[in-house]
């Protein structure tokens, strides 16, 4: 079996040597790619091909990583790909990852693709617990990750349970509290709803701004031993070298900032860190493998170069990238504002349409009510006319009866001569008849007055009918005269791009001095003070948000499930220490220190100088030295 495997590996090696191409697989944080490479290609050829394919210009942060036995290594740019100790099977797999981390992500990361790749890598490291993150910060980071993926929160779309399949929190945080997934989702959604209006790029940048303040962010750890044989951890990051206790990766025991290191040298497995202050003792340590030593040296050189690069004037390429990024950001901002205006106008038009529809319904109701009132008025008028007719007939009947009574009175008068008795009786009857006639006359007069009143009511009813008809005609004419509102698509006009107000200055490569006008200095000072106040307000708001989250979930915390890193983090929080305060305790860095220049010197025993980009001679004892010169 072993011989078959050996023969197969030998055949594969023979084919690779005699073929003109080989296949590689590149794995990024969100995609996989395969390329066919020529045998003569160096690491830079493959790396440039990947960067062009991805669209990445900030190449100095990234590298191609591959696994070697129980450790990892990075592809060297000046060495052939097949000359590395890469796996023999094709396709050869490389991981395209961030090798070096920025000090300030917001200031240094220019391209959106660079920011997105860093976001995905840091998020994975936090979820895999390679970077320690406290629970309250984990919830806030999860809310920004949801904002970057789903956009603005919409209660009608994002129903409860929409985060059930998402991995947003480290398992350590979930196990530390007696909280159900629904409770975690509720707290994440509450923070998520506050991020309305942020784009994906803005949410990812807020994620990185919070993550870069974590103690283990951007630190590469290596197991070492000092000259006494004590096991320690060496941490290499963008700020310098740090020495940790193996049980405490949060707080370094001692730190060496890059600007305070005179040189770093190693011979076989022994490293020596010489501080700039000659009174400080040289720190020496041993690592386990030569391969690890080379990796430590690569990270030291790369981080130191970037440390010095940040403190120089940006190159033309970086200035061009930043200018393009500002223009692109301004264009996107104008596009978002245009879309927001169109959305606002559309909402206004929809509200106007709804208001018109509501008004139309109201007018229709009023017209219906007026029509009903008109019908009722017509019915009342008919009823009054009928009553008036009845009253007239009654008046005629009474008049007829009065005439009959008058005739009866005349007849009685004629018969009154029949005698006194008859006369008396007749007079009495006549008196009664007169009384009855009088009553009849009064009743007839009253009936006549009632008939007159009924005629007046009829006239008023007809007048009301006429007014109701006139009002109905007015309402109908108003409805027909309403203007028709048409929605038109707003035309977008090209915005005049105003050039930024850049203070004038003179730059000299000999003395590196900048001359500003007094007015520019005042304006620059005011802008710096304004940005400082805004930053303090944002930091205060962020701290209050973290404290509020911590207070909400503290009562559900399980003390027995706390990890050593949780205990150390709580102790640091009670003491008021942080990543920045720990760094300042070791050495107070003067932020206005002169710009330094670094050159690497490698020699055997005779200190022969070579460049940083050159190959180190293959000799058993190598001495690498940083020479730091001051510019006055």
Buried (B, 14 or more C-beta within 10 A) or exposed (E): EEEEEEEEEEEEEEEBEEEEEBEBBBBBBEEEBEBEBEBEBBBBBBBEBBBEBBEBBBBEBBBBBBEEEEEEBBBBBEEBBBEBEBEEEBBBBBBBBBBBBBBEBEEBBBBBBBBBBBBBBBBBBBBEBEBBBBBBBBBBBBBBBBBBEBBBBEEEEBEEEEBEEBEBBBEBBBEBBEBEEEBBBEBBBBBBBEBEEBBBBBBBBBBBBBBBEBBBBBBBBBEBBEEEEEEBBBBBBBBBBBBBBEEBBBBBEEBBBBBBBBBBBBEEBBBBBBBBEEEBEEBBBBBEEEBBBBBBBBBBBBBBBBBBBBEEEEEEEBEEBBEEBEEEEBEEEBEEEBEEEEEEBEEEBEEEEEEBEEEEEEBEEBBEEBBEBBEEBBEBBEEBBEBBEEBBEBBEEBBEBBEEBBEBBEEBEEBBEEEEEBBEBBBEBBEEBEEBBEEBBEBBEEBBEBBEEBBEBBEEBBEBBEEBBEBBEEBEEEBEEEEEEEEEEEEEEEEEEEEEEEBEEEEEEEEEEEEBEEEBEEBBEEEEEEEEEEEEEEEEEBEEBBEEBBEBBEEEBEEEEBEEBBEBBEEBEEEEBBBEEBBEEBBEBEEEEBEBEBEBBBBEEEEEEBEBEEEEEEEEEBBBBBEBEEEE
